[in-house]
Amino acid sequence: QVQLVESGGGLVQAGGSLSLSCAASGRTDGNYAMGWFRQAPGRDREFVASVSWSGDRQRYADSVKGRFTISRGNVKNTVLLHMNNLKSEDTAVYYCVVQNPRYGLGYVGERGYDYWGQGTQVTVSS
């Protein structure tokens, strides 16, 4: 079993920046992508970004492209999300995920991801 733990969430003013991190533990062997989903109040969870196992390929939702940057940490069972120019609509619970390798990088459906973290709250105030 794989456990994912997110950290770095909090309250930030619109236009500000925030960085999230996620560490996986347990059976993390193999070549797998990692990424982030988010769920805003009253809305379904949506794909945010993902990065390949090697870190050389990234995918982003249109809503965050150019503002967010996803990367692998120095340890390959970690993933980072740096968020710039935050907007009120970025307010959500952010979930770290591990991708099922049967799906292509950037697949936006929840079914493409086997493991989910507990989520960390990001609140953007105006």
PyMOL commands that set and color helices and strands:
alter all, ss='L'
color gray80, all
select helices_A, chain A and resi 88-90+110-112
alter helices_A, ss='H'
color red, helices_A
select strands_A, chain A and resi 2-7+10-13+18-26+34-39+46-51+58-60+68-72+78-83+92-99+113-116+120-125
alter strands_A, ss='S'
color yellow, strands_A
deselect
rebuild
show_as cartoon
